[in-house]
Amino acid sequence: MDPIANEVGKMYRGFVGMFQPVLKDSKFLEKGYLTPEEFVQAGDNLIQKCPTWEWATGPQKAKCLPEDKQVLITRNVPCRMRVNGLEAQNETKEVEVDDEWISTDSEHKKTQEKAEDIADLDEEEAKNEAKTKQQSAAANEGVDDDDVLDLDDMAGEV
């Protein structure tokens, strides 16, 4: 609904409500209007039959209703759209993977791509070892073996 039309309707109901008297006699059968007592009685009956409903205090207080029974609200009611969305979200498919493994991941292709990006441990060790050798060679470049202290020579000094 248009926000402007909603605001105009709210102002109209507020203005008319100031001049309209509170019903004393039931006009439910003729016009579908409830008296405050009938509203409270119907609300209590609804709460007794359907435990998802409960009384609450509203943002605007109606003087003709009890303080703690201004509006009726419902909670934890399943919605078909929400239930269908949750079922689709939790849907899993069993997919056979390498060496007779079964994956129940609903996004198997994405996880498989991520797994391919991860290098094997042997490959990582080989890369690290090659890097270490290169760094050692670069650090020792231009250094004579005679300049490097020998551990046996150091043991004699101590």
N, C-alpha and C positions, 0 to 999 in steps of 0.2 A: 504494500500500500504506500502511496505517496506520503512522505513525511509531513508535507504541508497540510494535506487533507486530514492526516491523523491528528495533527496539532489543533486544527480548526474543530474537529469533532470532539476532542478533549475539552476545549474551551466551551463549546456548546453544551456538552453534558454537565460541566461544572456550573454554567450559568443557569440552566434549566433546573438542576438539582437544588439550587438555592431557593427556588420558588415552589418546587413540587413538594407536597407534604409526604411524610412517611406513611406508608399504608398501614391501616389498622385492621381492615377487613381483607380477607383473601380475594384476589382477583385472578387467581391462577387459571381457572377454567375459562374465564372470559378473555383475558388479555395475556396470560402467561406470566404475570407479575407475582413475585413472592413477597410476603411480609417479612420483616427481619426475623421474627420467630420461626417462620417456615424455612427461611434460609439456613438458620442455625440448626434446626431439626434435620433438614435434608443433608446438611454437611456432616452432622454427627452420624447419620445413617450411612452416608457414603464412606466415611472413615471406618466404620464398623465392618462394612462389607468388603472394602478394598483397602488394604493396609498401605498401599503406596501413596494414598492421599493423607494430607495432614493440614491442620489449621496453622495459620501464620498471621503475624501482624503486617499490615500493608503500609505502603509509603504514605497514604492518605487515610486518616482515621474517620470512619463513619460513626457518628455519635449514637446511632440507633443499634449498633452491634457491640457485643462484648469486646473488650480490649484485646484479648488473645484469640478472637475468632473473627478477624477482619476479612481474610481471604483464604481460599483453599488452594493448595499447591500439591503437585504430585512429583515423585522422584523415583529414580531407578526403574523406569518403564522401558522395556526393550522396544526399539524402533526397527522396523523391517529393513530400512536402508542401512542403519548402523550395523545390524546383525549381518546382513549380506556383505557389507564392507569388511567386517572383521573376519568372516569366513573366507573371503577371497584373499585377505592379507595373510591368513594363517595356512593357506593351501600349500601343501608340499607335494613334490613329485619324487618318486624314487628313480634315480638314474644310476645305471651301472657305470662305474669308473674303472680305472686301471686295476689289474690284478684282482678282479672279482670283488672289489669294494663297492658298496652301495652308498650313494649320496642322497640324502633327503632334503638337500638345500633347494629352496624354490628358485634361487638365482644361481644355479649351478655354473652357468657360462661365465658369470662375473667372477666367481670365486676361482674357477679354473684359470682364467686370465691372470688373476692376482697370483696364483700359485706358480704360474709359468714365469712371472717376473722375479720370483725369489730364486736366487742362485743356490746351487747345491753347496754343502759345507766343504766338499773337496775342492770345488772351483774357488771358493773364497779363500781357503788355506793356500792354494797354489798362487793366487793373486797376491796375497799378503806376503808370502815367502819371496816372490819375485821382487816385490816392492822393497822389502827389507834388504835384499841383496844389492839392489840398485842404489839404495840410500847408503849402504856400507861402502860400496865401491866409490860413490861420489865423495863420501867423507874421507876416505883413505887415499884419494887421488893426490899424488904429489908428495906422499909421506914415505920415507925410506923405512925398511924394516929395522934398520939399525937405530932409528930414532925412537922406536916404540920400546917401552920398558918391558922386560921379561919378568914373569912372576918369580922365577928362580933367583934372579938378581935381587928382587925386592925382599925375598925371604932372608937373604943373607944380611941385608941392611938392618933389619929389625932386631 
